[in-house]
Amino acid sequence: MNQTNPTKIAKPSFSNYDVFVIAILAFLQFTVILDFMVMSPLGAIIRPELNISPAQFGMAVSAYAFSAGASGLLAAGFADKFDRKKLLIFFYTGFLIGTALCAMATSYRFLLGARIVTGLFGGVIGSVSMAIVTDLFSLEVRGRVMGFIQMAFAASQVLGLPIGLFLANKFAWHAPFWMIVIAGVIPGIIIALKMKPVNAHLALQHDRNVFQHMGNTISNRNYLLAFLTTTLLATGGFMLMPFGSDFSVRNLGIRQEDLPVLYGISGIFSFVFGPLAGFLGDKLGKYNVFVGGSLLTMIMVAIYTNLGVTPLAVVITINVLMFAGILARMTTSTALLSAIPQPQDRGAFMSINSSVQQFAGGLAAFLAGQVITEGPDQKLQHYSTLGIIVIASMIVVIVMLYFVNRQVNRKIGKTNAQKHEKESETAAFVIE
């Protein structure tokens, strides 16, 4: 069996190939995140054009998440049985097909079905990418790597959302999906031609079949806390995001044509916040930075969800600070959770973790659609209630991630002790 066993990097320097891997995975994440995020700002256009209610739009957002969660579970048993590069190409191809179907949708049911197909494939891409990162980069530099990959979140706002909204306003709401498909073909071809196989984990497999492997991973007591933490981590973004553009236009008085400016400026600042959060996490401690980011996010959520008609500059400032906190949480929590699984379980763990995140996010988006109502003046009502729920979930996550951090530190301490013991035995043997 042809195996590639890339050496993990233990110092903050990257080879040209390492930079290539980080860049191409970030571009992949850009297209996947944009596909999900573009639904929110398009909501102000899609809802009246397809004549659908807030609850139906919440379901359209949830459909992606629920199908992504289901595919994550189904893929968990296979995730460590194949070369991760081949898995990435397979699921990314399916994702582009699903996005093309979204671009062709002419009714609510068609769009709902297309979102389900997109989620079935797109939901696994993130977990495969994170497994590749964990395979190739040590925990000491993983915060920085995650920070750069999370720049895809910022890029989707700076480049993707403004361009997508411009195309939607100029042509139709289908145009942003065509844009994603066209842009997505390029990294798919590059990965197929340039990325090396990532298959060293195949030599570590001991489970007899995929179902046993998935079952063993799900039932592993050391992983349960991580899965529970991910469940609540997903609540915040999925609750507020689907109705963000609607709330901005209807409640805050932001003009539809100003939405690209709002998302674009927030995204430009996020280009700095992502890598900075990763760097600070590696230097100051990932959990410490996570707590700081959570506190900042909670303050901004409390302010944002209770705003009335507000000047654009003020809304932009609040959004910038809120995304700074969100990126600090995303980058550091992802790096910490990636340190939990054993090498032979990474693919399955990441798939299940992604599945849990998608299911939780889908449920959150669905519940948000039930909480939000449209008043006689067409303003969204009860958005502040969502803010309270999000803040409460963040407080609980701070406590849960504290124990995840302790678990990671114990694992690192045990690994270092075993390494020291081996070095001592080798030294004693040489002396003898």
Helices and strands as residue ranges (DSSP letters): H 16-37, H 39-50, H 54-76, H 84-104, H 108-136, H 139-149, H 151-155, I 156-160, H 161-170, H 175-194, G 200-204, H 210-218, H 221-240, G 241-243, H 244-250, G 256-258, H 259-284, H 286-304, H 312-338, G 343-345, H 346-371, E 373-374, E 380-381, H 383-431
